[in-house]
Amino acid sequence: GTVGMPFVEIRFNDIKGINSGSKFRNPGIDLAVKSNHDGIDNIKFWFLGTEAKRGEERDEILKIIKEQLK
């Protein structure tokens, strides 16, 4: 199966939802993004490492993204 596009540019006004979380102990960010097909695509990215080591970095990136959405 296809994994999708490994790199994609996302316009901030296309972000419809944003959440932080973790998977397999790696902190991550989930984005719901307006797709080109009149729907929503879910994009997830993780910071490899534990919450203790990379969680603060994830939270800082999340804050930067949310500031751009205002």
Sequence and secondary structure as in RCSB ss.txt:
>XXXX:A:sequence
GTVGMPFVEIRFNDIKGINSGSKFRNPGIDLAVKSNHDGIDNIKFWFLGTEAKRGEERDEILKIIKEQLK
>XXXX:A:secstr
     SS    GGGEEEEEEEEETTEEEEEEEEE TTSSEEEEEEE SS HHHHHHHHHHHHHHHHHHH 
